[in-house]
Amino acid sequence: MSLRYAACAFALFAATSEAWPAFDSENANRHGWPHHQHHNSSHEIPGSMGTIPQTSTLKTVFTTASRVATTELWGDGVSCSSDTDDASRMSAFDSLTTAPPFMFGFYEPDCSCPSSSQMSASDGTSIWNEKLAPLASNGTALGSPSMCKQYDEDWLTPFSVDSATGSSLLHADWTYTSIHVNKNSLDGVKADVGYYWTKYQKPIWVSEFACVDDKDGFTPCTDQTEIDQFISDAVDFFQSNGSVVAYGPSNGEGLGTVWPLIDSSTGQLTATGTTYLNKIKSL
């Protein structure tokens, strides 16, 4: 089994309250780090990976001989501006002078601020057409808004399709369907991926995955053995599933004290991070 190629280090427009973990340049060319993805050979992107905090909302692209970064416009710059840095992040986005190779947007618009970007589907359509669609004409591959509600989402269709005519509302469609997977079983992971592939028929980019019991709320896994097995099963599935072109774990807020892959105070790998690293190395 060959390792899917990596989209790697992010640079930030806006500072966040979370620590920036150290970039492991020695191992970066073969290891997947939180919020970074491995690419199927049909979408090859040579390079290495770095790290990025969950709360970052605008991630700018840079490329070097060894790195390729992905980017995301987090929100509309208005809806969550009272309790996030969304307004300044939109300002930073508006200052872009070159089209990045990738641009994703938006971050969980189907759930509430401050952890998600909270906007209506119609507002999302307007911002997408104004801000993101023009990038596609300059060669940027667009990633869809990522959904907080996973396979229970009801946002992407009214965002993208006119209910009266069935025609597209978007001036440029997305290339990749970006999804967040918060489950605690392989069956749950398969259900999320299967839903988005069946519904939207576009390559799946798992921009976040984490071990979470979401049956009655949102309860992060706390048993290391369960987490280790979940990582092994999820990575094997992502690697083998033809609809998944990229994937990466979440190191974000709300995931408890056992799942996070990097210790925010030291920048070192946790037990979970070591498990993921070893799994990636084994591919």
N, C-alpha and C positions, 0 to 999 in steps of 0.2 A: 504494500500500500504506500503510495507516494504522498508526501506532505503537500497539501494545497498551498500555493504560493501566497505570500504574505503582503497585506497592506499594512504599512507600518507607522512610524512615529508621527504624532500630531503636534502642531504648534498652536498656541492659543492667541486669540485677539484679546480676550478679557481674562483678567486674573480671577482666581477663585480662592475660596477659603481652604480648600483641601491641599495637602502637600503633594508636590510633584515627585513621584518615585523615581529613583535613579534608573537611567537607561543602561542596560547591560550590553555594551558594545561587543564583548567577546562572544556572547551566545546569541546575539540578536538575529543573526542571519538564519537561524533555524528554529527559533522558539516563538510561540504565540503568547503575547502578553494581554492583560485585560483591555477590553475595548478594541482589540485588533483582530484582524480576520485573516483566514487562510483562503487562498483562491484556487479554485479548480483550474486544471491545466488549460481548459478551454477559454479561460479569462486570465491568462498569465500576467502576473505583475512581479518581476523579480525584486528582491529586496529583503529588508529586515524590519523588525518591529520595535516600537517603544511603548510608552504608557500615557494614559490621559485620565484625569479625574472625571467622575460621572457628572459633576455639576457644570462642567464646561458646556457652553451652548453654541458657540461658534468656533469651529475648528478649521483652521486654514491649512491649505495644502503647501507642502514644499517637497522638492525632490532633490536627491543627491545621487551619487553613484550607488548608494546602498539603501536608500529609504524612499518610500512612496507613502504619502499621507492621504487619508480620507477626511472629508469635511462635512459639517452639518450646520444648517441654520436652525436654531433651536425653536424659536417662536415667531410671533408676528411683531414683536417689539413693543406691544401695547398691553395685551391681556394680563401678563404676569409682571408688569414693570414695577408694581408696588412692592413685591416681595422677592424679586430676582433682579439680575443685571440685564434683563432682556432688552431694554431700550438701548443701552450702550453696545450690546452685542449686535443689534440691528444696525447701529451707526457704523460699527466696524465692518459689517458685511457690505454696507453701501460704499465703503472706501476701497473695496477690492478693485484692483486695476487689471487683473488677468483672470481668465476663466480657469478654474481648477479642473483636474481630470475627473474628479468625483465631487458631487454635492448632494447631501442628504437633507431632507427637511420634511416634516418637523418632528420634534421630540414629544411623542405621546400627546397629541392635541386633544385626544378623547378623554383625558383625565385632568384633574384640577391642579392649579398652582399650589405651592411653588415647585413640587417635584415633577410636574408635567406642564406642558405649555398651554393647555386649555384654550381652545378656540373652536368656533363653529365650523362645520364643513364648508359653508359658503365663504366665510372669512379666509379659511385655508386656501380655497380655490383662488380667491383674489390675490393673496400674497404669493402663492405659487406662480401664477401667471405674470405677476409684476416682477418678482425677484428671481425666481429660479428658472422658469421656462426660457428666458433669454440666454441663459448660459448654455443650453443644449445646442443652440445654433452655432456656438463656438467650440463645440466638441466635448462639452462636459457630459458625463454619464450621470443621470439623476437617480437618486434613491428615494423611494416613497416615504411618506410620513410613517413613523413606527407607532404601533398601536399599544396602548397600555392594557387594553382588554383582551389582547391575544386573539384566540379564535372566536371570542364573543364580540368582536368589534362590529360596529355599525356606522363607521365614519368614512371609510375609504370610498365606498360606492357613491354616496351623495356628494362627496368631495370631487369625484372624477367624472360622474356620468349624469347627464340631464335626465331626470326621471320621466319627463313628458315625452322626450324624443328618442332617448337611448343614445344620443350622440355624446361625444366627449366634451367635457367642460374645460379641459386642460389644453393650453397652447402647445405644450410639449409633455408627452407622457413620461412616466418614470421607466428607467431601464431595469432597475433592481427593486424587488419588493423587500424593504427593510422590516425585519420583525424582531420583537422582543419575546423571549421564551423564559417564563418563570414557572417552572414545573419541578416536580420531585420524582418523576418516573420517566422511563423511556417512552412509554405509551403516550404520556402527556406531550413530550417533545414531538413525537411523530404526529400527534393530532394537530399541533400548531402548524408545523411545516406543511402537512397535508392540506389543511384548510386554505392556506394562502396560495399554495401551488394550484389547487383545484379552482379556487375562486378567481385568481388574477393571472394565472398562466405566465408568470414572469420569473426569472431566476431569483432565488431566495438568498438574501444576505442577512444572516442572523447577527445583527449588530449588538445584541446582548443576549446572554443566557445565564441563568443562575438556578440553584436548587432552592425551590420555594414551594411550600404547600399552599396552593391558592384556592383550595376547595371551599373554605369558609373564611375568606379574608386573605391575608398575605403574611404567611409565617415562614421566615427563612429556616432552612435546615440547620440543625445544630450538631448532628451526629457525624463525626468525621468519616466513619466507614460508609455511611449512606452517601455523603458528598463525594467521596472518592469513586464509588461505584457509578454514581450519576455522571460524573465527568467522563469516566471511561466509556460508558454506554453512549452518552451524547456525542462525544467526539467521533466514535466509530460510526455512528449513524450519519453525522454530518459529512464525514469523509466518503461514505459509500452512497449517499443519496444524490442522484443526478440533478435534482432541482436546487440543491444547496451549492452556491458558488463561493460563499464566504461565511465565516463564523468567528465569534469572539466572546469571551466571558465578560460579565459585568463586574466591576469593582466598586459599585456605586452605593448610594445611601439606602438605608432601609433593609439591608441584607444581613443584619446581625453582626456577630463577632467571629463566627467560625467560617462562613463562606468567603469573605473578602480575600482576594489572592495576594494583596500587598498590604503590609502594615503601614497605615498612613503616617504613623509617628516615626518610623525608622526607614521606610522605603524598602524593607526587606520582604522576601517571599514568606508567606505563611505556610502552614501545612497544606492548605488547599492550593496555594500557588505552586508549591513544590509538586503536588500531584498532577496539576495541569501541565507544568513544565515537563515532567517526566513522560507524561502521555504524548505530548507533542514530539518529544525527542525520539519516542519509540516508533513513530510513523515512517 
